[in-house]
Amino acid sequence: QARHDEFGIFASRASLVLMAVGQMLFVRVRPEQSGAACVLPSCGHHFARWLLFFGPWLSLSAPIIAAGSSLPQRTSRSRFPSFHQLHKQLFNIEVDDSDNSTHVVLSFSNPYGLKPNFNSYPHSNLLPEFFTNILDVVAPEGGPRFIVEVGSLHGHSAIQMATVLDYLGLNDVPILCIDPFTGDTNMWASYQSDPAVSKWVNIRDGRMTVFDQFMANVQFALSRTLTTHHILPFQATSTVGARWLEQSGYTPDIIFLDSAHEEHETFLELSLYFNILTPGGILFGDDYGWPAVRHDVHRFVDQHNAEHLVDNPIDLQIARAKAGVSNVLWIMRKAKT
């Protein structure tokens, strides 16, 4: 605070000096009195006017600049919430492991009586081998500690990740699943004409039952194999989810981005989620073969590295889900600090 006060005093005194010098120059080099044909008197005249303008501005701005420099800045320190913290913050319910009614997934009422379904939706390309490799990258940094999935649909990839975590004995790593659960453009546009899409679209009460199917699938998995401190739904758009995480100060060390597949939308999501990724963390996504996804991935990396190649470069890799398959994913690693 003392430095802020010193800056204000300095700025006020400097403004008086500038105004005095400006007034002197303005009187002595007024072009209409100099009679000179060269540009120096005119330049001096304009310079004097600039001093006369800038002096009062500096005086008025000093307290504003000093106050602005004392505003709280967002810390770069990483924060990893626990499953219980997220559950309480999102749903205002303390989880009691002895009482399923306090667990948002285990207590899901399934109002439409949906059965768990792991076969009709064919587009979950995250394989255990690939996710295990991702975990190996963040393990030396102490991870994973907090995983975010953006675009969960029916929960297949989230269940896949949770299964791998349990296999490795990482039973308390939360996976926050951010999705509005409303269905995407293709689902709404094609479900009546495309039999492949119609198999995994169900409309009840004027809406798609994406959230209900997600909850039914995850609830079934929890009742059979998964431990209960992983998967949490966050019914929000990708932008709302990213901004909520930023305001909460949470910094995931793994983010799986599999939501918007439209040009410009993917770029926006990349910008938001890379910003909250912890240093050394991994941001990766599916469907690199989609032209819009591929375009926005490279656009984001190129623009970012053009500005931060020295201080915060992105290491981009393209890889198949596993040898012999056609599924291609993209992986970005944030620089360590």
N, C-alpha and C positions, 0 to 999 in steps of 0.2 A: 504493500500500500504506500510505503514511503517513496518508492520509485515512481509510482503514479503521481503523487503530489509534486515531486521534483519536476516531472515532465510538464505538469500544468504550469508551474512557475516559470520554467524555461520558455514554454510556448508563449506565455503572456508577454514576457520581456522581449522575446524575439519579434513579436508582432509590433511592438512599439518602435523597435529599431527599423524594421522594414517600412513602416508607415512614414517615419521621419526621413529615411533615405529617398523614398518614393516621392515625397512632397518636394524635397530639394531638387531632384532630377526633373520633376514635372515643371517646376518654375524655371529652371535654367536651360532646358533643351526643348522648350515648346517650339515646334516646327514653324509656326506662323511668325515667330519673332527671330528665329535664327538666320533666315535668309539664305541658308545653305542648300545646295542642290543635291548633296550626297545623301545616302540613306541613313547614315549614322544618327543624325538628330532625330529622324523619325523613329528609328529603332530605340533610341534612348527614351523617346516620348512613350512608346508602347511599353517599354520595360518599366518605366515609372508607373504607368497605369497598372501594370501587373502587380508591382509591389504594393500600390495603394489598395488593390483588391485583396491580395493574398494576406496582407498584414491583419486586417480585421477578421478574415476567415480563420486564420490560425488562432487568433485570440478566442473566437467563439467556439472553435472546434476542440480546443485543448481539453476542456473538462469532458467532452463527449468521448474523445479518443482515449483519455486516461481511464474513464469509466468502462469503456468497452474492453480495454486490456485487462480489467480486473474481473470480467465475467467468468464464471466457471467453464472450463474447457472439458470436452469429453475425454476421459482417460483412455489410454491405450492398453491398460492392464486387462488381461483376459478374465472373464467371469463365466463359470460353468455351473448352471443350476442343477440341482438334483431333481429326480422324478417327483419327489414330494413337494419341493418348492414350486415347480411348474404346475402341478395339479392344484395346489392351493391358490396360486396366483390366477390361473385361468378359470377355475370352477368354484373357488371359494369353499372348498371342501378339504379337510384334513384327511388323508388316507390312513385308515386303520386296517392293517393287513389281516386282521382277524374278522373283518366285517366287509363283505363284498359290496354292500350297499354304498360304501364310501368311495368306491373305485369307479371312475366314469365309464370304463369299458365293461367291467364285470357286472355293473348294475344296469346296463343298457336294456331297455324293456322290449326292444324289437317289435314295434307296434304292428308291422305288416307281416310278421311271422316269416321273415326271409331265412332261407337256409344258407349255410356257408357254401360258397361257390368259388373254387379255385381253378376251374377248367374253362369257363366260357370266355374269359378275357385273355387273349393270347399275347399281350404286348408288354409283359413284365420281363425286361431283358437283363435285370441285375442278377448275376449268378453268384453263388457262394464263393467260388474261386476268385472272382474279380474283387468282390468286397473284402475278402481276406487280404488281398494284395494292398488294397487301400489302407486297411488297418495296420499293415506292416510299416507303411510309410510314416504314419503319425505315432506309432508306438514309441520310438526313441524320444519323442517330445512329451511323453506321459499320456498320450491319448489312446483310445478316444475317451472324451469326457462328456461331450454333448454333441448329439447328431441331429441335424434338421433335414427333413425330407420335404421338398416343395413340389407338390403334385403327387398325391397318394392314391387317388381313385379308390379301388377296392381293397387296398392294403397289402397287395402281394409283395411288393418290394420291401415294405416296412417289416413284414413278417420274416422275409428272407434275411434282412439285416439282423433282426432280433435273434433269429435262430443261430446265426454265426456267432453273435456276441455270447449267447448262452453256451455254445460249444466251447468257446475260449475261456469260459468262466467269468465273463464280464457282465454280471447279472444286474448291475445298477446303473448302466449307461442309458440315459433317457433318449428317446427318438421322438422328436416333435414333428408331427405330420400336418403340414400346412396345406389346406386345400379348401376352396369354397364348396366342394362336393356338389356342384350344380351340373356337371357334364360340360364337355367342350364343344367347339363348333361342329366337329365331325359327327359327334354323337347326335346332336340335335338335327343336323342336316341330313343324316344318312340312315337313321334307325328305321324309317319306314320303307326304304328302298334297298338297303343292303342287309341281306340275311345275316352276314357275319357280325354286323354291328347290333342288329336287333336282338341277338342272343344275350348280350350283356347290358341292354338298356331296359329299364323297368320304370314306368311312369305311374305314379299314384298320387291322387289329390293334387293334380296339376304340376307335379315336379318329379324330377328323376330321383330315384331312391339310392343315389350313390353313397351318401353318408350312411344310410341304414345298412347297405351291403358291406361297406367298410367295417362298421361296428360288428356286424354279425360274423364276418370273417375273423376279425381280431379276437373277438370274444371266444369263438370256437378254439382258436389257436392257444389262447390263454388257459382254457379249460383242459387242454390236452398236453401241450408240450412246453409252451413258453413260460418263462418267469414273468412276473406281473409288473416289473419296474422299468419297462422299456417304452412301450408305444402309448403316445397321447395324441388325440386329435385336436387340431386347432382349426375350427371352421371359419376361415378367413381367406381373402384373396392373397396372392403372393406379395403384393405391395403392402397391404396392411400387416401381414405377418412379419415382413422384413423391418418395417418401421416400428412395430411393437418390440421386436427383439432389440433394435437399436436403442429405443427409449428405456428398455429394461436393463440395458448394459450387458446383455448376454452375447457371448462370442463363441459360436460353434467351432469345433475343430474339424468337423466333416459336414458338408452340405451336399445333398443329392438333389440336383435341380432337374425335374422331369415334368414341368407344368406347361407353360406356354410354348407352342411350337410355331408361332407366327413371327415373321420378321418384325423387328423393332421391339416386340414384347419380350423376346428372349434377351435382347440387349439391355432393356430396362431391368429385368430381373438379375442379370449378371452384375450390373452396376450396383444394385442394392445389396445383394448377398455377398459379393466379394468385399464390400466395405465392412461388413460385420464379421467376416471370417477371421479367426484368430491367426496371428502370425505363425507361419509354418503349417497352416491348415490346408485341407483339400476341398476344393469345389469341383464337383464332377457332374456329368449329365449323360443322358441317353440320346439316341436318335441323331447322332452326328451325320448320318446319311441324309437327313431331311435338309433340303437346300436352305430354308430359312434359319434353321438351327446352326448349320455350318457357317452361313454368312455372318450371323450375329456373334458367334464365338470368336471368329477371326477378327471381326471388326472391333470387338471389345479388347481383345488381347493387343492388337496393333495400336489402338489409341492409348491404352494404358501404358504399354512399354515405350511409346514415343515420349511420354512425359516422365516415366518413373523407371527407366531402364537401369539406372544406377542405384537408386535408393530402394525400390520396391518392385523388381521385375516379376513377371508372371512366367512360370515354367509350364508351357502347354504341351500335353502329350495326347496322342490319338491311339487308341488301342481297341482290339477286339475283346468281346466279353470273355472269350477263351479261344484257344486254338481250334480252327476248323468250323467256327460259326460265323455268321454274317453280321451279327450285331456289333456295331461300332460305337464306342463311347469316347467322350472327351474328358480330360482331366487337367485342372489348373491347380498349381500349388502356389500359395502366397509366400513371399519371402519371409524368412525369419528376421526378427529384430533383436 
